[in-house]
Protein backbone atom coordinates (compact mmCIF):
# COMPACT_ATOMS: atom_id res chain seq x y z
CA UNK A 1 0.00 0.00 0.00
CA UNK A 2 1.19 3.50 -0.70
CA UNK A 3 1.63 5.95 2.13
CA UNK A 4 -1.35 8.04 1.02
CA UNK A 5 -3.58 5.06 1.69
CA UNK A 6 -2.36 4.69 5.27
CA UNK A 7 -2.72 8.29 6.40
CA UNK A 8 -5.62 9.80 8.35
CA UNK A 9 -7.88 12.26 6.57
CA UNK A 10 -5.96 15.52 6.90
CA UNK A 11 -7.36 19.02 6.56
CA UNK A 12 -4.92 19.69 3.72
CA UNK A 13 -6.41 16.81 1.74
CA UNK A 14 -9.90 18.32 1.58
CA UNK A 15 -9.38 20.69 -1.39
CA UNK A 16 -7.95 17.82 -3.44
CA UNK A 17 -11.13 15.77 -3.34
CA UNK A 18 -14.49 17.04 -4.49
CA UNK A 19 -16.28 14.44 -2.37
CA UNK A 20 -14.57 15.57 0.79
CA UNK A 21 -17.17 18.30 1.31
CA UNK A 22 -19.44 15.59 2.74
CA UNK A 23 -18.19 13.54 5.70
CA UNK A 24 -17.28 9.91 5.13
CA UNK A 25 -19.52 7.65 7.22
CA UNK A 26 -18.00 4.45 8.66
CA UNK A 27 -20.17 1.46 9.53
CA UNK A 28 -19.48 -1.26 12.11
CA UNK A 29 -21.65 -4.22 13.12
CA UNK A 30 -20.71 -5.70 16.52
CA UNK A 31 -22.35 -8.93 17.63
CA UNK A 32 -22.67 -10.47 21.08
CA UNK A 33 -23.85 -14.09 21.05
CA UNK A 34 -26.15 -16.18 23.27
CA UNK A 35 -28.79 -13.57 24.00
CA UNK A 36 -29.22 -11.06 26.82
CA UNK A 37 -30.90 -10.73 30.22
CA UNK A 38 -33.50 -8.35 28.81
CA UNK A 39 -34.92 -7.05 32.10
CA UNK A 40 -31.49 -5.54 32.84
CA UNK A 41 -31.00 -4.28 29.28
CA UNK A 42 -34.23 -2.49 28.35
CA UNK A 43 -34.81 1.04 29.71
CA UNK A 44 -38.11 1.40 31.55
CA UNK A 45 -39.09 4.63 29.77
CA UNK A 46 -39.24 5.45 26.07
CA UNK A 47 -38.09 8.72 24.52
CA UNK A 48 -35.36 11.08 25.66
CA UNK A 49 -36.02 10.94 29.40
CA UNK A 50 -35.03 7.32 29.97
CA UNK A 51 -32.60 6.18 32.65
CA UNK A 52 -29.81 3.88 31.63
CA UNK A 53 -30.45 0.28 32.56
CA UNK A 54 -28.06 -1.77 34.65
CA UNK A 55 -26.45 -3.48 31.66
CA UNK A 56 -26.14 -0.32 29.54
CA UNK A 57 -24.79 1.84 32.38
CA UNK A 58 -21.13 1.54 31.25
CA UNK A 59 -21.86 3.57 28.08
CA UNK A 60 -24.04 6.26 29.65
CA UNK A 61 -21.40 8.89 28.87
CA UNK A 62 -22.20 8.34 25.17
CA UNK A 63 -25.91 9.11 25.61
CA UNK A 64 -25.98 11.85 22.97
CA UNK A 65 -24.64 9.40 20.39
CA UNK A 66 -26.73 6.35 21.35
CA UNK A 67 -30.16 5.11 20.27
CA UNK A 68 -31.58 2.16 22.23
CA UNK A 69 -33.92 0.36 19.82
CA UNK A 70 -36.57 -2.08 21.07
CA UNK A 71 -39.19 -4.15 19.29
CA UNK A 72 -37.15 -5.24 16.25
CA UNK A 73 -37.16 -8.92 15.31
CA UNK A 74 -35.56 -11.50 13.03
CA UNK A 75 -38.55 -13.68 12.18
CA UNK A 76 -36.44 -15.92 9.94
CA UNK A 77 -34.37 -16.93 12.94
CA UNK A 78 -37.36 -18.88 14.24
CA UNK A 79 -37.75 -22.58 13.46
CA UNK A 80 -40.40 -22.18 10.72
CA UNK A 81 -40.83 -25.94 10.81
CA UNK A 82 -37.13 -26.79 11.03
CA UNK A 83 -37.07 -27.62 14.73
CA UNK A 84 -34.09 -26.85 16.98
CA UNK A 85 -31.06 -24.84 15.89
CA UNK A 86 -31.77 -21.35 17.17
CA UNK A 87 -28.13 -20.42 17.71
CA UNK A 88 -27.17 -21.27 14.13
CA UNK A 89 -30.17 -19.36 12.80
CA UNK A 90 -29.41 -16.39 15.07
CA UNK A 91 -25.92 -15.88 13.69
CA UNK A 92 -27.03 -16.53 10.13
CA UNK A 93 -29.97 -14.10 10.11
CA UNK A 94 -28.63 -11.07 12.01
CA UNK A 95 -27.39 -9.25 8.91
CA UNK A 96 -29.22 -11.24 6.22
CA UNK A 97 -32.84 -11.57 7.37
CA UNK A 98 -32.95 -14.90 5.53
CA UNK A 99 -33.94 -18.29 6.95
CA UNK A 100 -30.87 -20.53 6.44
CA UNK A 101 -31.17 -23.95 4.85
CA UNK A 102 -30.96 -26.68 7.49
CA UNK A 103 -28.01 -28.81 6.46
CA UNK A 104 -24.72 -30.07 7.84
CA UNK A 105 -23.24 -30.60 4.40
CA UNK A 106 -21.68 -28.43 1.75
CA UNK A 107 -25.07 -27.33 0.40
CA UNK A 108 -25.39 -24.40 2.81
CA UNK A 109 -27.64 -21.54 1.75
CA UNK A 110 -28.37 -18.22 3.42
CA UNK A 111 -28.54 -14.67 2.04
CA UNK A 112 -26.13 -11.85 1.24
CA UNK A 113 -25.38 -9.98 4.48
CA UNK A 114 -25.90 -6.25 4.89
CA UNK A 115 -22.20 -5.54 5.40
CA UNK A 116 -21.41 -7.16 2.05
CA UNK A 117 -24.22 -5.35 0.24
CA UNK A 118 -22.66 -2.20 1.64
CA UNK A 119 -19.10 -3.26 0.79
CA UNK A 120 -19.96 -3.90 -2.86
CA UNK A 121 -20.84 -0.25 -3.40
CA UNK A 122 -19.52 1.73 -0.47
CA UNK A 123 -16.22 -0.17 -0.38
CA UNK A 124 -15.18 0.68 -3.93
CA UNK A 125 -13.27 3.72 -2.73
CA UNK A 126 -11.13 1.95 -0.11
CA UNK A 127 -8.27 -0.56 -0.30
CA UNK A 128 -10.29 -3.09 1.70
CA UNK A 129 -14.02 -3.25 0.91
CA UNK A 130 -14.67 -4.74 4.37
CA UNK A 131 -13.04 -6.36 7.40
CA UNK A 132 -14.44 -9.44 9.17
CA UNK A 133 -13.12 -9.81 12.71
CA UNK A 134 -13.77 -12.11 15.66
CA UNK A 135 -12.46 -13.11 19.06
CA UNK A 136 -13.03 -16.86 19.21
CA UNK A 137 -11.52 -19.72 17.23
CA UNK A 138 -14.00 -20.96 14.62
CA UNK A 139 -12.12 -23.86 13.08
CA UNK A 140 -15.16 -26.05 13.66
CA UNK A 141 -16.61 -27.85 10.64
CA UNK A 142 -19.55 -30.13 10.00
CA UNK A 143 -22.61 -29.79 12.21
CA UNK A 144 -22.61 -27.44 15.19
CA UNK A 145 -26.24 -26.92 16.15
CA UNK A 146 -29.03 -29.48 15.80
CA UNK A 147 -28.44 -30.32 12.15
CA UNK A 148 -27.12 -26.92 11.05
CA UNK A 149 -23.66 -26.45 9.54
CA UNK A 150 -21.03 -24.71 11.67
CA UNK A 151 -20.81 -22.15 8.87
CA UNK A 152 -24.02 -20.54 10.10
CA UNK A 153 -22.68 -19.99 13.63
CA UNK A 154 -19.15 -18.97 12.68
CA UNK A 155 -19.67 -15.64 10.90
CA UNK A 156 -22.02 -12.74 10.27
CA UNK A 157 -20.75 -12.02 6.76
CA UNK A 158 -22.00 -13.71 3.58
CA UNK A 159 -20.81 -12.46 0.18
CA UNK A 160 -23.39 -14.68 -1.56
CA UNK A 161 -26.10 -17.08 -0.37
CA UNK A 162 -23.55 -19.92 -0.48
CA UNK A 163 -20.36 -18.09 0.56
CA UNK A 164 -19.76 -17.31 4.24
CA UNK A 165 -16.74 -15.10 4.94
CA UNK A 166 -14.53 -16.35 7.80
CA UNK A 167 -13.41 -13.78 10.32
CA UNK A 168 -9.85 -13.07 11.47
CA UNK A 169 -8.99 -13.49 15.15
CA UNK A 170 -5.28 -12.67 15.09
CA UNK A 171 -4.48 -8.97 15.55
CA UNK A 172 -1.09 -9.46 13.88
CA UNK A 173 -2.77 -10.73 10.71
CA UNK A 174 -5.21 -7.80 10.81
CA UNK A 175 -2.35 -5.33 11.28
CA UNK A 176 -0.46 -6.80 8.34
CA UNK A 177 -3.56 -6.69 6.19
CA UNK A 178 -3.89 -2.99 6.96
CA UNK A 179 -0.22 -1.99 6.74
CA UNK A 180 1.77 -4.83 5.19
CA UNK A 181 3.27 -4.54 1.70
CA UNK A 182 0.80 -7.13 0.40
CA UNK A 183 3.40 -8.91 -1.78
CA UNK A 184 3.47 -12.21 0.04
CA UNK A 185 1.77 -14.18 2.81
CA UNK A 186 4.58 -16.76 2.98
CA UNK A 187 5.06 -17.71 6.67
CA UNK A 188 8.85 -17.94 6.15
CA UNK A 189 8.95 -14.38 4.86
CA UNK A 190 6.94 -13.18 7.85
CA UNK A 191 9.24 -15.00 10.27
CA UNK A 192 12.28 -13.32 8.71
CA UNK A 193 10.61 -9.95 9.17
CA UNK A 194 9.96 -10.70 12.83
CA UNK A 195 13.58 -11.78 13.42
CA UNK A 196 14.84 -8.56 11.91
CA UNK A 197 12.52 -6.73 14.33
CA UNK A 198 11.63 -4.29 11.60
CA UNK A 199 8.53 -2.22 12.19
CA UNK A 200 5.80 -2.62 9.62
CA UNK A 201 5.35 1.13 9.87
CA UNK A 202 8.81 1.95 8.57
CA UNK A 203 7.43 1.95 5.03
CA UNK A 204 4.80 4.48 6.01
CA UNK A 205 6.94 6.62 8.29
CA UNK A 206 9.66 7.19 5.72
CA UNK A 207 7.27 8.99 3.42
CA UNK A 208 5.15 10.47 6.19
CA UNK A 209 8.21 12.23 7.57
CA UNK A 210 8.70 13.98 4.26
CA UNK A 211 5.13 15.23 4.35
CA UNK A 212 5.40 16.92 7.74
CA UNK A 213 7.35 19.88 6.40
CA UNK A 214 4.46 20.80 4.13
CA UNK A 215 1.67 20.29 6.68
CA UNK A 216 0.01 22.90 8.85
CA UNK A 217 0.15 22.72 12.64
CA UNK A 218 -3.26 21.03 12.92
CA UNK A 219 -2.36 18.34 10.40
CA UNK A 220 1.01 17.71 12.04
CA UNK A 221 -0.71 17.10 15.39
CA UNK A 222 -3.26 14.81 13.74
CA UNK A 223 -0.52 12.89 11.94
CA UNK A 224 1.51 12.53 15.13
CA UNK A 225 -1.47 11.27 17.15
CA UNK A 226 -2.41 8.80 14.42
CA UNK A 227 1.07 7.31 14.03
CA UNK A 228 1.47 7.11 17.81
CA UNK A 229 -1.75 5.09 17.95
CA UNK A 230 -0.57 2.70 15.25
CA UNK A 231 2.81 2.21 16.92
CA UNK A 232 1.12 1.50 20.25
CA UNK A 233 -1.08 -1.16 18.66
CA UNK A 234 1.95 -2.78 17.04
CA UNK A 235 3.83 -2.73 20.36
CA UNK A 236 0.97 -4.55 22.09
CA UNK A 237 0.81 -7.16 19.32
CA UNK A 238 4.54 -7.80 19.65
CA UNK A 239 4.19 -8.07 23.42
CA UNK A 240 1.42 -10.64 23.04
CA UNK A 241 3.61 -12.64 20.65
CA UNK A 242 6.48 -12.61 23.15
CA UNK A 243 4.19 -13.83 25.93
CA UNK A 244 2.82 -16.63 23.76
CA UNK A 245 6.34 -17.66 22.73
CA UNK A 246 7.43 -17.88 26.38
CA UNK A 247 4.38 -19.99 27.21
CA UNK A 248 5.15 -22.34 24.33
CA UNK A 249 8.71 -22.82 25.61
CA UNK A 250 7.51 -23.79 29.09
CA UNK A 251 4.62 -26.05 28.11
CA UNK A 252 4.20 -28.38 25.14
CA UNK A 253 0.94 -27.02 23.76
CA UNK A 254 -1.38 -28.91 21.38
CA UNK A 255 -1.77 -27.82 17.77
CA UNK A 256 -5.17 -26.20 18.42
CA UNK A 257 -3.66 -23.42 20.54
CA UNK A 258 -4.34 -19.80 19.67
CA UNK A 259 -1.99 -18.38 17.03
CA UNK A 260 0.79 -15.93 17.90
CA UNK A 261 -0.34 -12.36 18.26
CA UNK A 262 -3.52 -13.07 20.20
CA UNK A 263 -3.38 -11.56 23.69
CA UNK A 264 -3.92 -13.93 26.64
CA UNK A 265 -7.07 -12.28 27.98
CA UNK A 266 -10.44 -11.44 26.48
CA UNK A 267 -10.12 -7.82 27.58
CA UNK A 268 -6.72 -7.28 25.95
CA UNK A 269 -7.84 -9.07 22.80
CA UNK A 270 -11.01 -7.09 22.23
CA UNK A 271 -9.44 -3.74 23.07
CA UNK A 272 -6.68 -4.42 20.58
CA UNK A 273 -9.22 -5.34 17.90
CA UNK A 274 -11.20 -2.18 18.64
CA UNK A 275 -8.02 -0.11 18.34
CA UNK A 276 -7.29 -1.68 14.95
CA UNK A 277 -10.86 -0.95 13.84
CA UNK A 278 -10.43 2.69 14.83
CA UNK A 279 -7.17 2.98 12.91
CA UNK A 280 -8.71 1.32 9.84
CA UNK A 281 -11.54 3.85 9.90
CA UNK A 282 -9.23 6.77 10.63
CA UNK A 283 -7.01 5.97 7.64
CA UNK A 284 -10.02 5.18 5.44
CA UNK A 285 -8.58 1.74 4.71
CA UNK A 286 -12.10 0.37 4.99
CA UNK A 287 -15.52 1.79 5.85
CA UNK A 288 -17.28 -1.50 6.71
CA UNK A 289 -16.36 -3.84 9.59
CA UNK A 290 -18.06 -6.75 11.36
CA UNK A 291 -16.91 -8.03 14.75
CA UNK A 292 -18.19 -11.09 16.63
CA UNK A 293 -17.44 -11.27 20.35
CA UNK A 294 -17.86 -15.02 19.99
CA UNK A 295 -19.49 -17.53 17.69
CA UNK A 296 -23.11 -18.40 18.45
CA UNK A 297 -23.11 -21.11 21.11
CA UNK A 298 -19.63 -20.04 22.24
CA UNK A 299 -18.56 -21.13 25.71
CA UNK A 300 -15.93 -18.62 26.81
CA UNK A 301 -15.56 -18.16 30.57
CA UNK A 302 -15.08 -14.79 32.28
CA UNK A 303 -13.09 -15.42 35.43
CA UNK A 304 -11.77 -11.83 35.39
CA UNK A 305 -15.27 -10.66 36.42
CA UNK A 306 -15.96 -13.60 38.71
CA UNK A 307 -17.91 -15.75 36.22
CA UNK A 308 -16.24 -19.16 35.73
CA UNK A 309 -19.32 -20.58 33.97
CA UNK A 310 -19.25 -21.29 30.23
CA UNK A 311 -21.23 -18.54 28.48
CA UNK A 312 -23.56 -20.68 26.36
CA UNK A 313 -24.30 -23.07 29.19
CA UNK A 314 -25.06 -20.17 31.50
CA UNK A 315 -27.43 -18.65 28.94
CA UNK A 316 -29.77 -21.62 29.58
CA UNK A 317 -30.34 -20.37 33.10
CA UNK A 318 -33.84 -21.82 33.60
CA UNK A 319 -34.71 -18.57 35.41
CA UNK A 320 -32.33 -19.40 38.25
CA UNK A 321 -31.64 -15.97 39.87
CA UNK A 322 -28.00 -16.77 40.61
CA UNK A 323 -27.29 -17.86 37.04
CA UNK A 324 -29.15 -14.88 35.62
CA UNK A 325 -27.08 -12.54 37.80
CA UNK A 326 -23.85 -14.06 36.48
CA UNK A 327 -25.08 -13.85 32.88
CA UNK A 328 -25.96 -10.20 33.41
CA UNK A 329 -22.36 -9.57 34.50
CA UNK A 330 -21.20 -10.94 31.14
CA UNK A 331 -23.72 -8.76 29.28
CA UNK A 332 -22.55 -5.66 31.14
CA UNK A 333 -18.87 -6.53 30.66
CA UNK A 334 -19.42 -6.81 26.92
CA UNK A 335 -21.04 -3.36 26.89
CA UNK A 336 -18.14 -2.01 28.94
CA UNK A 337 -15.72 -3.23 26.26
CA UNK A 338 -17.90 -1.55 23.63
CA UNK A 339 -17.33 1.68 25.54
CA UNK A 340 -13.61 1.36 24.79
CA UNK A 341 -14.37 1.46 21.05
CA UNK A 342 -16.78 4.37 21.37
CA UNK A 343 -14.18 6.29 23.34
CA UNK A 344 -11.56 5.71 20.67
CA UNK A 345 -13.93 6.93 17.97
CA UNK A 346 -14.87 9.97 20.04
CA UNK A 347 -11.22 10.90 20.62
CA UNK A 348 -10.23 10.61 16.94
CA UNK A 349 -10.67 13.88 15.06
CA UNK A 350 -12.27 13.57 11.63
CA UNK A 351 -12.87 16.61 9.48
CA UNK A 352 -15.10 19.04 11.35
CA UNK A 353 -16.00 16.44 13.99
CA UNK A 354 -14.91 13.05 15.28
CA UNK A 355 -15.01 9.49 14.00
CA UNK A 356 -17.93 8.87 16.35
CA UNK A 357 -19.85 11.75 14.77
CA UNK A 358 -19.23 10.20 11.36
CA UNK A 359 -19.94 6.56 12.20
CA UNK A 360 -22.85 4.14 12.49
CA UNK A 361 -22.16 1.36 15.00
CA UNK A 362 -24.77 -1.36 15.51
CA UNK A 363 -24.34 -3.49 18.63
CA UNK A 364 -26.58 -6.33 19.72
CA UNK A 365 -27.69 -9.92 19.37
CA UNK A 366 -30.08 -11.94 17.23
CA UNK A 367 -31.53 -13.55 20.37
CA UNK A 368 -33.27 -11.68 23.16
CA UNK A 369 -34.29 -14.08 25.94
CA UNK A 370 -31.47 -16.63 25.75
CA UNK A 371 -33.25 -19.20 27.91
CA UNK A 372 -36.26 -19.33 25.59
CA UNK A 373 -34.35 -18.67 22.36
CA UNK A 374 -36.54 -15.75 21.36
CA UNK A 375 -35.85 -13.89 18.11
CA UNK A 376 -38.16 -10.92 18.73
CA UNK A 377 -37.73 -7.69 20.73
CA UNK A 378 -34.00 -7.90 20.03
CA UNK A 379 -31.40 -5.99 22.06
CA UNK A 380 -30.10 -3.42 19.55
CA UNK A 381 -28.06 -0.23 19.94
CA UNK A 382 -27.33 2.23 17.14
CA UNK A 383 -24.46 4.52 18.04
CA UNK A 384 -22.65 7.39 16.39
CA UNK A 385 -23.93 10.44 14.60
CA UNK A 386 -24.22 8.91 11.15
CA UNK A 387 -22.73 12.13 9.77
CA UNK A 388 -25.69 14.12 11.04
CA UNK A 389 -28.42 11.63 10.13
CA UNK A 390 -29.19 10.34 13.64
CA UNK A 391 -30.33 12.02 16.82
CA UNK A 392 -29.17 10.06 19.84
CA UNK A 393 -30.13 10.17 23.50
CA UNK A 394 -33.39 8.26 23.04
CA UNK A 395 -35.03 4.89 23.62
CA UNK A 396 -37.22 4.07 20.61
CA UNK A 397 -39.70 1.20 20.62
CA UNK A 398 -41.01 -0.11 17.30
CA UNK A 399 -44.28 -2.01 16.81
CA UNK A 400 -44.18 -5.76 17.34
CA UNK A 401 -43.21 -7.55 14.14
CA UNK A 402 -40.94 -4.81 12.76
CA UNK A 403 -38.09 -6.57 10.91
CA UNK A 404 -34.57 -5.64 11.96
CA UNK A 405 -33.81 -5.57 8.25
CA UNK A 406 -35.89 -2.38 8.04
CA UNK A 407 -33.28 -0.75 10.30
CA UNK A 408 -30.52 -2.08 8.04
CA UNK A 409 -32.29 -0.70 4.96
CA UNK A 410 -32.49 2.71 6.64
CA UNK A 411 -28.81 2.67 7.51
CA UNK A 412 -27.74 1.81 3.96
CA UNK A 413 -30.00 4.52 2.59
CA UNK A 414 -28.14 6.97 4.83
CA UNK A 415 -24.90 6.34 2.94
CA UNK A 416 -26.47 6.25 -0.51
CA UNK A 417 -26.67 2.46 -0.94
CA UNK A 418 -30.22 1.46 -1.85
CA UNK A 419 -30.86 -2.25 -2.45
CA UNK A 420 -34.36 -3.27 -3.43
CA UNK A 421 -34.64 -5.13 -0.13
CA UNK A 422 -32.60 -7.00 2.50
CA UNK A 423 -33.97 -10.39 3.44
CA UNK A 424 -37.47 -9.95 4.83
CA UNK A 425 -37.42 -6.14 4.90
CA UNK A 426 -40.72 -4.36 4.30
CA UNK A 427 -39.47 -0.78 4.20
CA UNK A 428 -37.56 1.55 6.51
CA UNK A 429 -37.82 2.55 10.14
CA UNK A 430 -38.66 6.01 11.45
CA UNK A 431 -37.53 8.18 14.35
CA UNK A 432 -33.75 7.73 13.97
CA UNK A 433 -33.35 11.46 13.42
CA UNK A 434 -36.01 12.49 15.94
CA UNK A 435 -39.76 12.26 16.42
Secondary structure, 3 states (H helix, E strand, C coil): CCHHHHCCCCHHHHHHCHHHHCCCCEEEEEECCCCECHHHCCCCCCECCCCCCCCCHHHHHHHHHEEEEEEEECHHHCCCCCCCCHHHHHHHHCCCCCCCCCCCCCCCCCCCCHHHHHHHHHHHHCCCCCEEEECCCCCCCCEEECCEEHHHHCCCCEEECCEECCCECCHHHHHHHHHCCCCCCCHHHHHHHHHCCCCCCHHHHHHHHHHHCCCCHHHHHHHHHHHHHHHHHHHHHHHHHHHHHHHHHHCCCCCCCCCCCCCCCHHHHHHHHHHHHHHHHHCCCCCEEEEECCCCCCCCCEHHHCECCCHHHHHCCCCCHHHHHHHHHHHHHHHHHHHHHHHHHHHCEECCEECCCCEEEEEECCCCECCCCCCCCCCEEEECCHHHCCCCCEEEEEEEEEEHHHHHHHHHHHCCCCCCCCCCCCCCCCCCCCC
